[in-house]
Each structure stands twice: as C-alpha cells, then as structure tokens.
Amino acid sequence: MESLTAAEQREFQSRMERKQMKEFMGMFSGLVNHCFDSCIDDFTTKSLVARETGCVSRCVKKFMAGSERIGARFQEQQAQMMNQPPPGR
C-alpha cells in the first residue's frame, strides 16, 4: 500500500468498501431467504403468527452465533499461521 499514490489508495479503499458491502448484502440476503423458507408457511394473515416470529428469532440467533464462531476460528487459524515459520525453512 505504501507504493500507491494517495489517489490510488482512495480508489483501493473505495473498491474494498464496495466489495465488503456486496458480500454483506449477499450474506444478509441468504439469511433472509433461509429463515423465510424455514419459518414462514402461513400466508393467511398479514403479520407473522407467534410460532413464525419465534422461529425467525431462533433462526437469526443461530445464524449469528454460527457466524461468530466461524469468525473466531478464522482468527485462531490466522494467528497460528502468523506464528509458524514459512514452509521450507
């Protein structure tokens, strides 16, 4: 990054932000689709029934807990990789 000009650094930052937003929106869309498909099956009322509300809440909590766990494991793996000497040494 040090070899980039200020304009190139801003462009790089902008691209990274767009990429992160796209990834977040994809993950959010996947969560919405999964929880909707898993929990919503009564289309006779305008609002969610209690069972559906509870199911959606559990679905989102489970997804968030899984995401946190994956993130923690990823960080652990990153730390281990940083502490290991490169192969061939």
N, CA, C and O atoms as a CHARMM CRD file, in Angstrom:
* protein
*
  356
    1    1 MET  N      0.81500  -1.19100   0.00000 PROA 1      0.00000
    2    1 MET  CA     0.00000   0.00000   0.00000 PROA 1      0.00000
    3    1 MET  C      0.86100   1.26000   0.00000 PROA 1      0.00000
    4    1 MET  O      0.44100   2.30800  -0.49100 PROA 1      0.00000
    5    2 GLU  N      2.07200   1.15100   0.55600 PROA 2      0.00000
    6    2 GLU  CA     2.92800   2.33600   0.63000 PROA 2      0.00000
    7    2 GLU  C      3.34100   2.83700  -0.74600 PROA 2      0.00000
    8    2 GLU  O      3.60100   4.02600  -0.93100 PROA 2      0.00000
    9    3 SER  N      3.40000   1.92200  -1.71200 PROA 3      0.00000
   10    3 SER  CA     3.85000   2.31600  -3.04600 PROA 3      0.00000
   11    3 SER  C      2.73900   2.97000  -3.87300 PROA 3      0.00000
   12    3 SER  O      2.99100   3.43900  -4.98300 PROA 3      0.00000
   13    4 LEU  N      1.51800   3.00300  -3.34400 PROA 4      0.00000
   14    4 LEU  CA     0.40600   3.61200  -4.06600 PROA 4      0.00000
   15    4 LEU  C      0.34400   5.11300  -3.79600 PROA 4      0.00000
   16    4 LEU  O      0.68300   5.58500  -2.71100 PROA 4      0.00000
   17    5 THR  N     -0.09100   5.83000  -4.79200 PROA 5      0.00000
   18    5 THR  CA    -0.31000   7.26500  -4.59700 PROA 5      0.00000
   19    5 THR  C     -1.55400   7.46400  -3.73600 PROA 5      0.00000
   20    5 THR  O     -2.29400   6.51000  -3.49700 PROA 5      0.00000
   21    6 ALA  N     -1.79300   8.67500  -3.27200 PROA 6      0.00000
   22    6 ALA  CA    -2.96100   8.95700  -2.45000 PROA 6      0.00000
   23    6 ALA  C     -4.24700   8.64900  -3.21600 PROA 6      0.00000
   24    6 ALA  O     -5.18900   8.09200  -2.65200 PROA 6      0.00000
   25    7 ALA  N     -4.28500   9.00800  -4.48600 PROA 7      0.00000
   26    7 ALA  CA    -5.47000   8.73400  -5.30800 PROA 7      0.00000
   27    7 ALA  C     -5.68100   7.22900  -5.47200 PROA 7      0.00000
   28    7 ALA  O     -6.81500   6.75300  -5.41800 PROA 7      0.00000
   29    8 GLU  N     -4.60600   6.48500  -5.66900 PROA 8      0.00000
   30    8 GLU  CA    -4.71000   5.02800  -5.80500 PROA 8      0.00000
   31    8 GLU  C     -5.15700   4.39500  -4.49600 PROA 8      0.00000
   32    8 GLU  O     -5.93400   3.44000  -4.50400 PROA 8      0.00000
   33    9 GLN  N     -4.68000   4.91200  -3.38000 PROA 9      0.00000
   34    9 GLN  CA    -5.09500   4.39200  -2.07800 PROA 9      0.00000
   35    9 GLN  C     -6.59200   4.63600  -1.85300 PROA 9      0.00000
   36    9 GLN  O     -7.29400   3.76000  -1.35000 PROA 9      0.00000
   37   10 ARG  N     -7.07900   5.82700  -2.22600 PROA 10     0.00000
   38   10 ARG  CA    -8.51100   6.12100  -2.09500 PROA 10     0.00000
   39   10 ARG  C     -9.33600   5.19400  -2.98500 PROA 10     0.00000
   40   10 ARG  O    -10.37800   4.68900  -2.56700 PROA 10     0.00000
   41   11 GLU  N     -8.86700   4.97400  -4.21300 PROA 11     0.00000
   42   11 GLU  CA    -9.57300   4.07200  -5.12900 PROA 11     0.00000
   43   11 GLU  C     -9.58900   2.65200  -4.58300 PROA 11     0.00000
   44   11 GLU  O    -10.61700   1.97600  -4.63100 PROA 11     0.00000
   45   12 PHE  N     -8.46000   2.20100  -4.06800 PROA 12     0.00000
   46   12 PHE  CA    -8.36800   0.86200  -3.48100 PROA 12     0.00000
   47   12 PHE  C     -9.33700   0.74600  -2.30200 PROA 12     0.00000
   48   12 PHE  O    -10.06500  -0.24000  -2.18600 PROA 12     0.00000
   49   13 GLN  N     -9.34200   1.75400  -1.43300 PROA 13     0.00000
   50   13 GLN  CA   -10.22900   1.75500  -0.26400 PROA 13     0.00000
   51   13 GLN  C    -11.69100   1.72600  -0.70400 PROA 13     0.00000
   52   13 GLN  O    -12.50500   0.99700  -0.13700 PROA 13     0.00000
   53   14 SER  N    -12.01000   2.51400  -1.70600 PROA 14     0.00000
   54   14 SER  CA   -13.38400   2.56100  -2.21100 PROA 14     0.00000
   55   14 SER  C    -13.80800   1.19900  -2.76400 PROA 14     0.00000
   56   14 SER  O    -14.92500   0.74500  -2.51400 PROA 14     0.00000
   57   15 ARG  N    -12.92900   0.56000  -3.50200 PROA 15     0.00000
   58   15 ARG  CA   -13.24200  -0.76800  -4.06400 PROA 15     0.00000
   59   15 ARG  C    -13.43200  -1.79700  -2.95400 PROA 15     0.00000
   60   15 ARG  O    -14.33600  -2.63100  -3.01900 PROA 15     0.00000
   61   16 MET  N    -12.58200  -1.73400  -1.94100 PROA 16     0.00000
   62   16 MET  CA   -12.70200  -2.67400  -0.82100 PROA 16     0.00000
   63   16 MET  C    -14.02400  -2.46600  -0.08400 PROA 16     0.00000
   64   16 MET  O    -14.68000  -3.43300   0.30200 PROA 16     0.00000
   65   17 GLU  N    -14.41100  -1.22100   0.10900 PROA 17     0.00000
   66   17 GLU  CA   -15.68000  -0.93300   0.78300 PROA 17     0.00000
   67   17 GLU  C    -16.86200  -1.45100  -0.02000 PROA 17     0.00000
   68   17 GLU  O    -17.79900  -2.01400   0.54600 PROA 17     0.00000
   69   18 ARG  N    -16.82500  -1.26500  -1.34600 PROA 18     0.00000
   70   18 ARG  CA   -17.90200  -1.77700  -2.19500 PROA 18     0.00000
   71   18 ARG  C    -17.95100  -3.30500  -2.14600 PROA 18     0.00000
   72   18 ARG  O    -19.02800  -3.89800  -2.08800 PROA 18     0.00000
   73   19 LYS  N    -16.78200  -3.93000  -2.17100 PROA 19     0.00000
   74   19 LYS  CA   -16.72000  -5.39200  -2.10800 PROA 19     0.00000
   75   19 LYS  C    -17.28000  -5.89800  -0.78300 PROA 19     0.00000
   76   19 LYS  O    -18.04600  -6.86200  -0.76000 PROA 19     0.00000
   77   20 GLN  N    -16.90300  -5.25700   0.31500 PROA 20     0.00000
   78   20 GLN  CA   -17.41000  -5.66400   1.62000 PROA 20     0.00000
   79   20 GLN  C    -18.92200  -5.48400   1.70500 PROA 20     0.00000
   80   20 GLN  O    -19.62000  -6.33800   2.25000 PROA 20     0.00000
   81   21 MET  N    -19.42800  -4.37600   1.16800 PROA 21     0.00000
   82   21 MET  CA   -20.87700  -4.14400   1.19100 PROA 21     0.00000
   83   21 MET  C    -21.59200  -5.19900   0.36000 PROA 21     0.00000
   84   21 MET  O    -22.64400  -5.69400   0.76300 PROA 21     0.00000
   85   22 LYS  N    -21.03800  -5.54800  -0.78700 PROA 22     0.00000
   86   22 LYS  CA   -21.64400  -6.57400  -1.64200 PROA 22     0.00000
   87   22 LYS  C    -21.67100  -7.92300  -0.92300 PROA 22     0.00000
   88   22 LYS  O    -22.66700  -8.64400  -0.98400 PROA 22     0.00000
   89   23 GLU  N    -20.58000  -8.25900  -0.24600 PROA 23     0.00000
   90   23 GLU  CA   -20.52200  -9.51900   0.49700 PROA 23     0.00000
   91   23 GLU  C    -21.52300  -9.51600   1.64700 PROA 23     0.00000
   92   23 GLU  O    -22.20000 -10.51500   1.89000 PROA 23     0.00000
   93   24 PHE  N    -21.61600  -8.38200   2.35800 PROA 24     0.00000
   94   24 PHE  CA   -22.56200  -8.28000   3.45600 PROA 24     0.00000
   95   24 PHE  C    -23.98700  -8.42700   2.95200 PROA 24     0.00000
   96   24 PHE  O    -24.78800  -9.14400   3.55300 PROA 24     0.00000
   97   25 MET  N    -24.30800  -7.75900   1.86100 PROA 25     0.00000
   98   25 MET  CA   -25.66400  -7.83600   1.31900 PROA 25     0.00000
   99   25 MET  C    -25.98500  -9.25800   0.85800 PROA 25     0.00000
  100   25 MET  O    -27.11300  -9.72300   1.02200 PROA 25     0.00000
  101   26 GLY  N    -25.00900  -9.94000   0.28900 PROA 26     0.00000
  102   26 GLY  CA   -25.21900 -11.33400  -0.11200 PROA 26     0.00000
  103   26 GLY  C    -25.47400 -12.22100   1.09000 PROA 26     0.00000
  104   26 GLY  O    -26.35500 -13.08000   1.05100 PROA 26     0.00000
  105   27 MET  N    -24.71200 -12.02500   2.16000 PROA 27     0.00000
  106   27 MET  CA   -24.89200 -12.80900   3.37900 PROA 27     0.00000
  107   27 MET  C    -26.26200 -12.50000   3.99800 PROA 27     0.00000
  108   27 MET  O    -26.97100 -13.41300   4.42100 PROA 27     0.00000
  109   28 PHE  N    -26.62800 -11.22500   4.05000 PROA 28     0.00000
  110   28 PHE  CA   -27.91200 -10.83200   4.61500 PROA 28     0.00000
  111   28 PHE  C    -29.06000 -11.41600   3.79800 PROA 28     0.00000
  112   28 PHE  O    -30.03000 -11.92700   4.35800 PROA 28     0.00000
  113   29 SER  N    -28.94800 -11.34000   2.48700 PROA 29     0.00000
  114   29 SER  CA   -29.97900 -11.89100   1.61300 PROA 29     0.00000
  115   29 SER  C    -30.12000 -13.39900   1.82500 PROA 29     0.00000
  116   29 SER  O    -31.23100 -13.92600   1.86400 PROA 29     0.00000
  117   30 GLY  N    -28.99700 -14.07700   1.95900 PROA 30     0.00000
  118   30 GLY  CA   -29.03400 -15.51900   2.20600 PROA 30     0.00000
  119   30 GLY  C    -29.70700 -15.84600   3.52700 PROA 30     0.00000
  120   30 GLY  O    -30.47200 -16.80500   3.62300 PROA 30     0.00000
  121   31 LEU  N    -29.41700 -15.04200   4.54800 PROA 31     0.00000
  122   31 LEU  CA   -30.04200 -15.24200   5.85600 PROA 31     0.00000
  123   31 LEU  C    -31.55300 -15.04500   5.75800 PROA 31     0.00000
  124   31 LEU  O    -32.32400 -15.86700   6.25300 PROA 31     0.00000
  125   32 VAL  N    -31.97000 -13.96200   5.12200 PROA 32     0.00000
  126   32 VAL  CA   -33.40200 -13.68800   4.97700 PROA 32     0.00000
  127   32 VAL  C    -34.08800 -14.82200   4.22500 PROA 32     0.00000
  128   32 VAL  O    -35.13800 -15.30300   4.65000 PROA 32     0.00000
  129   33 ASN  N    -33.50600 -15.24600   3.12300 PROA 33     0.00000
  130   33 ASN  CA   -34.11200 -16.33100   2.33800 PROA 33     0.00000
  131   33 ASN  C    -34.20000 -17.62000   3.13600 PROA 33     0.00000
  132   33 ASN  O    -35.23000 -18.29300   3.12600 PROA 33     0.00000
  133   34 HSD  N    -33.10900 -17.96600   3.83600 PROA 34     0.00000
  134   34 HSD  CA   -33.09800 -19.21600   4.60500 PROA 34     0.00000
  135   34 HSD  C    -34.14400 -19.18600   5.71300 PROA 34     0.00000
  136   34 HSD  O    -34.93700 -20.11700   5.85100 PROA 34     0.00000
  137   35 CYS  N    -34.14500 -18.11000   6.50500 PROA 35     0.00000
  138   35 CYS  CA   -35.09200 -18.03600   7.62200 PROA 35     0.00000
  139   35 CYS  C    -36.54000 -17.94900   7.12100 PROA 35     0.00000
  140   35 CYS  O    -37.43400 -18.54600   7.72000 PROA 35     0.00000
  141   36 PHE  N    -36.77600 -17.22400   6.04600 PROA 36     0.00000
  142   36 PHE  CA   -38.12800 -17.15500   5.48200 PROA 36     0.00000
  143   36 PHE  C    -38.57900 -18.53900   5.03400 PROA 36     0.00000
  144   36 PHE  O    -39.67200 -18.98500   5.38400 PROA 36     0.00000
  145   37 ASP  N    -37.74100 -19.21400   4.26200 PROA 37     0.00000
  146   37 ASP  CA   -38.10700 -20.53700   3.74800 PROA 37     0.00000
  147   37 ASP  C    -38.31200 -21.54600   4.88000 PROA 37     0.00000
  148   37 ASP  O    -39.16900 -22.42500   4.78900 PROA 37     0.00000
  149   38 SER  N    -37.52200 -21.41200   5.93900 PROA 38     0.00000
  150   38 SER  CA   -37.59800 -22.35900   7.05400 PROA 38     0.00000
  151   38 SER  C    -38.76500 -22.07200   7.99600 PROA 38     0.00000
  152   38 SER  O    -39.30600 -22.99400   8.60800 PROA 38     0.00000
  153   39 CYS  N    -39.15400 -20.81200   8.11700 PROA 39     0.00000
  154   39 CYS  CA   -40.08300 -20.43600   9.18800 PROA 39     0.00000
  155   39 CYS  C    -41.46800 -19.97600   8.73900 PROA 39     0.00000
  156   39 CYS  O    -42.43900 -20.13700   9.47900 PROA 39     0.00000
  157   40 ILE  N    -41.57200 -19.42000   7.56400 PROA 40     0.00000
  158   40 ILE  CA   -42.83300 -18.79300   7.16500 PROA 40     0.00000
  159   40 ILE  C    -43.62200 -19.73600   6.26300 PROA 40     0.00000
  160   40 ILE  O    -43.17700 -20.10500   5.17600 PROA 40     0.00000
  161   41 ASP  N    -44.81000 -20.11500   6.74600 PROA 41     0.00000
  162   41 ASP  CA   -45.63500 -21.00800   5.93700 PROA 41     0.00000
  163   41 ASP  C    -47.12600 -20.68500   6.02900 PROA 41     0.00000
  164   41 ASP  O    -47.94400 -21.34100   5.38400 PROA 41     0.00000
  165   42 ASP  N    -47.48000 -19.68600   6.82300 PROA 42     0.00000
  166   42 ASP  CA   -48.89000 -19.30600   6.95700 PROA 42     0.00000
  167   42 ASP  C    -49.09800 -17.96100   6.27400 PROA 42     0.00000
  168   42 ASP  O    -48.71700 -16.91800   6.80500 PROA 42     0.00000
  169   43 PHE  N    -49.69600 -17.99400   5.11100 PROA 43     0.00000
  170   43 PHE  CA   -49.91000 -16.77500   4.33400 PROA 43     0.00000
  171   43 PHE  C    -51.36300 -16.29800   4.40800 PROA 43     0.00000
  172   43 PHE  O    -51.83400 -15.56100   3.54100 PROA 43     0.00000
  173   44 THR  N    -52.06700 -16.73500   5.46600 PROA 44     0.00000
  174   44 THR  CA   -53.47500 -16.34500   5.61400 PROA 44     0.00000
  175   44 THR  C    -53.63200 -15.04600   6.40700 PROA 44     0.00000
  176   44 THR  O    -54.73500 -14.50500   6.49000 PROA 44     0.00000
  177   45 THR  N    -52.54400 -14.54400   6.98800 PROA 45     0.00000
  178   45 THR  CA   -52.60800 -13.29200   7.75000 PROA 45     0.00000
  179   45 THR  C    -51.54300 -12.33400   7.23800 PROA 45     0.00000
  180   45 THR  O    -50.57400 -12.74100   6.59700 PROA 45     0.00000
  181   46 LYS  N    -51.74500 -11.03700   7.53500 PROA 46     0.00000
  182   46 LYS  CA   -50.77700 -10.02900   7.10800 PROA 46     0.00000
  183   46 LYS  C    -49.50100 -10.07700   7.93300 PROA 46     0.00000
  184   46 LYS  O    -48.41900  -9.79800   7.41700 PROA 46     0.00000
  185   47 SER  N    -49.61400 -10.42400   9.19800 PROA 47     0.00000
  186   47 SER  CA   -48.45200 -10.41600  10.08900 PROA 47     0.00000
  187   47 SER  C    -48.04900 -11.83900  10.44800 PROA 47     0.00000
  188   47 SER  O    -48.77700 -12.79900  10.20000 PROA 47     0.00000
  189   48 LEU  N    -46.87800 -11.93800  11.03300 PROA 48     0.00000
  190   48 LEU  CA   -46.38800 -13.24500  11.44000 PROA 48     0.00000
  191   48 LEU  C    -47.17200 -13.75800  12.63900 PROA 48     0.00000
  192   48 LEU  O    -47.54700 -12.98300  13.51900 PROA 48     0.00000
  193   49 VAL  N    -47.41500 -15.04700  12.67200 PROA 49     0.00000
  194   49 VAL  CA   -48.01600 -15.65500  13.85900 PROA 49     0.00000
  195   49 VAL  C    -46.90300 -15.90500  14.86000 PROA 49     0.00000
  196   49 VAL  O    -45.72600 -15.88100  14.49900 PROA 49     0.00000
  197   50 ALA  N    -47.25800 -16.14300  16.10500 PROA 50     0.00000
  198   50 ALA  CA   -46.27500 -16.28500  17.18300 PROA 50     0.00000
  199   50 ALA  C    -45.23800 -17.36900  16.86900 PROA 50     0.00000
  200   50 ALA  O    -44.04800 -17.18100  17.12100 PROA 50     0.00000
  201   51 ARG  N    -45.67700 -18.47300  16.33400 PROA 51     0.00000
  202   51 ARG  CA   -44.74600 -19.56800  16.01300 PROA 51     0.00000
  203   51 ARG  C    -43.71400 -19.11100  14.99000 PROA 51     0.00000
  204   51 ARG  O    -42.53000 -19.42100  15.12000 PROA 51     0.00000
  205   52 GLU  N    -44.15400 -18.37700  13.97500 PROA 52     0.00000
  206   52 GLU  CA   -43.23800 -17.88900  12.94500 PROA 52     0.00000
  207   52 GLU  C    -42.25600 -16.87200  13.51900 PROA 52     0.00000
  208   52 GLU  O    -41.06800 -16.89900  13.20000 PROA 52     0.00000
  209   53 THR  N    -42.75600 -15.98000  14.36400 PROA 53     0.00000
  210   53 THR  CA   -41.88900 -14.97800  14.98500 PROA 53     0.00000
  211   53 THR  C    -40.79400 -15.64900  15.80100 PROA 53     0.00000
  212   53 THR  O    -39.62600 -15.27200  15.70900 PROA 53     0.00000
  213   54 GLY  N    -41.17100 -16.64100  16.59900 PROA 54     0.00000
  214   54 GLY  CA   -40.18800 -17.37700  17.40200 PROA 54     0.00000
  215   54 GLY  C    -39.18400 -18.10600  16.52800 PROA 54     0.00000
  216   54 GLY  O    -37.98900 -18.11600  16.82100 PROA 54     0.00000
  217   55 CYS  N    -39.66500 -18.70900  15.46500 PROA 55     0.00000
  218   55 CYS  CA   -38.78200 -19.44200  14.55500 PROA 55     0.00000
  219   55 CYS  C    -37.78100 -18.49900  13.89400 PROA 55     0.00000
  220   55 CYS  O    -36.59200 -18.80900  13.81900 PROA 55     0.00000
  221   56 VAL  N    -38.25100 -17.36200  13.42100 PROA 56     0.00000
  222   56 VAL  CA   -37.35400 -16.39600  12.77900 PROA 56     0.00000
  223   56 VAL  C    -36.31000 -15.92000  13.78100 PROA 56     0.00000
  224   56 VAL  O    -35.13000 -15.82100  13.44800 PROA 56     0.00000
  225   57 SER  N    -36.73500 -15.62500  15.00100 PROA 57     0.00000
  226   57 SER  CA   -35.80100 -15.16100  16.03100 PROA 57     0.00000
  227   57 SER  C    -34.72400 -16.21100  16.30300 PROA 57     0.00000
  228   57 SER  O    -33.53900 -15.88300  16.37500 PROA 57     0.00000
  229   58 ARG  N    -35.13000 -17.45900  16.45300 PROA 58     0.00000
  230   58 ARG  CA   -34.15300 -18.53800  16.68600 PROA 58     0.00000
  231   58 ARG  C    -33.23800 -18.71700  15.48300 PROA 58     0.00000
  232   58 ARG  O    -32.03800 -18.93800  15.64500 PROA 58     0.00000
  233   59 CYS  N    -33.78800 -18.62600  14.28800 PROA 59     0.00000
  234   59 CYS  CA   -33.01100 -18.79200  13.05900 PROA 59     0.00000
  235   59 CYS  C    -31.91700 -17.72600  12.97000 PROA 59     0.00000
  236   59 CYS  O    -30.76400 -18.03400  12.67100 PROA 59     0.00000
  237   60 VAL  N    -32.28700 -16.48300  13.23000 PROA 60     0.00000
  238   60 VAL  CA   -31.31600 -15.38800  13.15300 PROA 60     0.00000
  239   60 VAL  C    -30.25800 -15.54900  14.24000 PROA 60     0.00000
  240   60 VAL  O    -29.06800 -15.37900  13.97500 PROA 60     0.00000
  241   61 LYS  N    -30.68300 -15.87600  15.46900 PROA 61     0.00000
  242   61 LYS  CA   -29.72000 -16.05900  16.56700 PROA 61     0.00000
  243   61 LYS  C    -28.73500 -17.17800  16.24700 PROA 61     0.00000
  244   61 LYS  O    -27.53500 -17.05200  16.49400 PROA 61     0.00000
  245   62 LYS  N    -29.25200 -18.27100  15.69700 PROA 62     0.00000
  246   62 LYS  CA   -28.38300 -19.40500  15.35000 PROA 62     0.00000
  247   62 LYS  C    -27.39800 -19.01300  14.25300 PROA 62     0.00000
  248   62 LYS  O    -26.22100 -19.36700  14.31000 PROA 62     0.00000
  249   63 PHE  N    -27.88100 -18.28800  13.26800 PROA 63     0.00000
  250   63 PHE  CA   -27.01000 -17.83300  12.18000 PROA 63     0.00000
  251   63 PHE  C    -25.91000 -16.92200  12.72200 PROA 63     0.00000
  252   63 PHE  O    -24.74100 -17.07500  12.36700 PROA 63     0.00000
  253   64 MET  N    -26.28500 -15.97100  13.58500 PROA 64     0.00000
  254   64 MET  CA   -25.31000 -15.03500  14.14900 PROA 64     0.00000
  255   64 MET  C    -24.29300 -15.77300  15.01700 PROA 64     0.00000
  256   64 MET  O    -23.09900 -15.48100  14.95100 PROA 64     0.00000
  257   65 ALA  N    -24.74800 -16.71900  15.82100 PROA 65     0.00000
  258   65 ALA  CA   -23.82900 -17.49200  16.66000 PROA 65     0.00000
  259   65 ALA  C    -22.86700 -18.29400  15.78300 PROA 65     0.00000
  260   65 ALA  O    -21.67500 -18.37800  16.07800 PROA 65     0.00000
  261   66 GLY  N    -23.38400 -18.87300  14.72000 PROA 66     0.00000
  262   66 GLY  CA   -22.52400 -19.61800  13.80300 PROA 66     0.00000
  263   66 GLY  C    -21.51000 -18.71600  13.12500 PROA 66     0.00000
  264   66 GLY  O    -20.34600 -19.08800  12.97700 PROA 66     0.00000
  265   67 SER  N    -21.93800 -17.54400  12.71600 PROA 67     0.00000
  266   67 SER  CA   -21.02600 -16.59000  12.07800 PROA 67     0.00000
  267   67 SER  C    -19.93100 -16.14600  13.03800 PROA 67     0.00000
  268   67 SER  O    -18.76800 -16.03100  12.65100 PROA 67     0.00000
  269   68 GLU  N    -20.30700 -15.89400  14.30200 PROA 68     0.00000
  270   68 GLU  CA   -19.32000 -15.50000  15.31000 PROA 68     0.00000
  271   68 GLU  C    -18.30900 -16.61900  15.54000 PROA 68     0.00000
  272   68 GLU  O    -17.11000 -16.37100  15.66100 PROA 68     0.00000
  273   69 ARG  N    -18.80300 -17.84200  15.59800 PROA 69     0.00000
  274   69 ARG  CA   -17.91300 -18.98700  15.82600 PROA 69     0.00000
  275   69 ARG  C    -16.94300 -19.16900  14.65900 PROA 69     0.00000
  276   69 ARG  O    -15.75300 -19.41100  14.86200 PROA 69     0.00000
  277   70 ILE  N    -17.45700 -19.05000  13.45000 PROA 70     0.00000
  278   70 ILE  CA   -16.59500 -19.16600  12.27200 PROA 70     0.00000
  279   70 ILE  C    -15.54900 -18.05900  12.27100 PROA 70     0.00000
  280   70 ILE  O    -14.37900 -18.31000  11.98200 PROA 70     0.00000
  281   71 GLY  N    -15.96400 -16.83400  12.59400 PROA 71     0.00000
  282   71 GLY  CA   -15.02300 -15.72000  12.66600 PROA 71     0.00000
  283   71 GLY  C    -13.93900 -15.94700  13.70300 PROA 71     0.00000
  284   71 GLY  O    -12.77000 -15.64800  13.46000 PROA 71     0.00000
  285   72 ALA  N    -14.32300 -16.47800  14.86400 PROA 72     0.00000
  286   72 ALA  CA   -13.34200 -16.75300  15.91700 PROA 72     0.00000
  287   72 ALA  C    -12.35600 -17.82800  15.46300 PROA 72     0.00000
  288   72 ALA  O    -11.15300 -17.70900  15.69500 PROA 72     0.00000
  289   73 ARG  N    -12.86000 -18.86400  14.82400 PROA 73     0.00000
  290   73 ARG  CA   -11.97200 -19.93800  14.34100 PROA 73     0.00000
  291   73 ARG  C    -11.03900 -19.41300  13.25700 PROA 73     0.00000
  292   73 ARG  O     -9.86500 -19.78200  13.21000 PROA 73     0.00000
  293   74 PHE  N    -11.55100 -18.56800  12.40200 PROA 74     0.00000
  294   74 PHE  CA   -10.72500 -17.97600  11.35500 PROA 74     0.00000
  295   74 PHE  C     -9.59800 -17.16000  11.98000 PROA 74     0.00000
  296   74 PHE  O     -8.45000 -17.25100  11.54400 PROA 74     0.00000
  297   75 GLN  N     -9.92000 -16.36500  12.99800 PROA 75     0.00000
  298   75 GLN  CA    -8.89400 -15.56800  13.66900 PROA 75     0.00000
  299   75 GLN  C     -7.85000 -16.46100  14.33800 PROA 75     0.00000
  300   75 GLN  O     -6.65900 -16.15000  14.31700 PROA 75     0.00000
  301   76 GLU  N     -8.29600 -17.56500  14.92900 PROA 76     0.00000
  302   76 GLU  CA    -7.35900 -18.50300  15.54600 PROA 76     0.00000
  303   76 GLU  C     -6.41300 -19.09000  14.49900 PROA 76     0.00000
  304   76 GLU  O     -5.20600 -19.18800  14.72300 PROA 76     0.00000
  305   77 GLN  N     -6.97700 -19.47700  13.35300 PROA 77     0.00000
  306   77 GLN  CA    -6.15100 -20.03600  12.28200 PROA 77     0.00000
  307   77 GLN  C     -5.16000 -19.00200  11.76700 PROA 77     0.00000
  308   77 GLN  O     -4.00200 -19.32700  11.50200 PROA 77     0.00000
  309   78 GLN  N     -5.60600 -17.76000  11.62500 PROA 78     0.00000
  310   78 GLN  CA    -4.72700 -16.68000  11.17100 PROA 78     0.00000
  311   78 GLN  C     -3.57100 -16.50200  12.14900 PROA 78     0.00000
  312   78 GLN  O     -2.42200 -16.35700  11.73300 PROA 78     0.00000
  313   79 ALA  N     -3.87000 -16.51300  13.45400 PROA 79     0.00000
  314   79 ALA  CA    -2.83700 -16.33300  14.47100 PROA 79     0.00000
  315   79 ALA  C     -1.83700 -17.48300  14.41600 PROA 79     0.00000
  316   79 ALA  O     -0.63200 -17.26100  14.53300 PROA 79     0.00000
  317   80 GLN  N     -2.32200 -18.70000  14.23900 PROA 80     0.00000
  318   80 GLN  CA    -1.43000 -19.85500  14.14300 PROA 80     0.00000
  319   80 GLN  C     -0.54100 -19.75100  12.91100 PROA 80     0.00000
  320   80 GLN  O      0.65100 -20.05400  12.97600 PROA 80     0.00000
  321   81 MET  N     -1.11000 -19.32800  11.79700 PROA 81     0.00000
  322   81 MET  CA    -0.32900 -19.21100  10.56600 PROA 81     0.00000
  323   81 MET  C      0.74400 -18.13900  10.70700 PROA 81     0.00000
  324   81 MET  O      1.84600 -18.29100  10.18100 PROA 81     0.00000
  325   82 MET  N      0.42900 -17.06100  11.41000 PROA 82     0.00000
  326   82 MET  CA     1.39900 -15.97100  11.58500 PROA 82     0.00000
  327   82 MET  C      2.56400 -16.39400  12.48200 PROA 82     0.00000
  328   82 MET  O      3.66800 -15.86300  12.36400 PROA 82     0.00000
  329   83 ASN  N      2.31500 -17.34700  13.37300 PROA 83     0.00000
  330   83 ASN  CA     3.35000 -17.79800  14.31100 PROA 83     0.00000
  331   83 ASN  C      4.18500 -18.94600  13.77100 PROA 83     0.00000
  332   83 ASN  O      5.17800 -19.31600  14.39900 PROA 83     0.00000
  333   84 GLN  N      3.82700 -19.52100  12.63700 PROA 84     0.00000
  334   84 GLN  CA     4.57400 -20.62900  12.05100 PROA 84     0.00000
  335   84 GLN  C      5.58900 -20.09300  11.05100 PROA 84     0.00000
  336   84 GLN  O      5.31700 -19.14000  10.32100 PROA 84     0.00000
  337   85 PRO  N      6.76200 -20.72000  11.02900 PROA 85     0.00000
  338   85 PRO  CA     7.74500 -20.30400  10.01500 PROA 85     0.00000
  339   85 PRO  C      7.25800 -20.72800   8.62800 PROA 85     0.00000
  340   85 PRO  O      6.52500 -21.71000   8.50500 PROA 85     0.00000
  341   86 PRO  N      7.65300 -20.00500   7.59900 PROA 86     0.00000
  342   86 PRO  CA     7.24800 -20.37400   6.23200 PROA 86     0.00000
  343   86 PRO  C      7.76300 -21.76800   5.88200 PROA 86     0.00000
  344   86 PRO  O      8.81000 -22.18000   6.38100 PROA 86     0.00000
  345   87 PRO  N      7.03800 -22.50200   5.02700 PROA 87     0.00000
  346   87 PRO  CA     7.48600 -23.84700   4.61300 PROA 87     0.00000
  347   87 PRO  C      8.85500 -23.79700   3.94200 PROA 87     0.00000
  348   87 PRO  O      9.17700 -22.85500   3.21800 PROA 87     0.00000
  349   88 GLY  N      9.64000 -24.81700   4.19600 PROA 88     0.00000
  350   88 GLY  CA    10.93100 -24.91500   3.55000 PROA 88     0.00000
  351   88 GLY  C     12.06500 -24.29200   4.35000 PROA 88     0.00000
  352   88 GLY  O     13.19200 -24.22000   3.86200 PROA 88     0.00000
  353   89 ARG  N     11.79300 -23.84900   5.55000 PROA 89     0.00000
  354   89 ARG  CA    12.84500 -23.25500   6.38100 PROA 89     0.00000
  355   89 ARG  C     13.16600 -24.11900   7.55700 PROA 89     0.00000
  356   89 ARG  O     14.03000 -23.77100   8.36200 PROA 89     0.00000
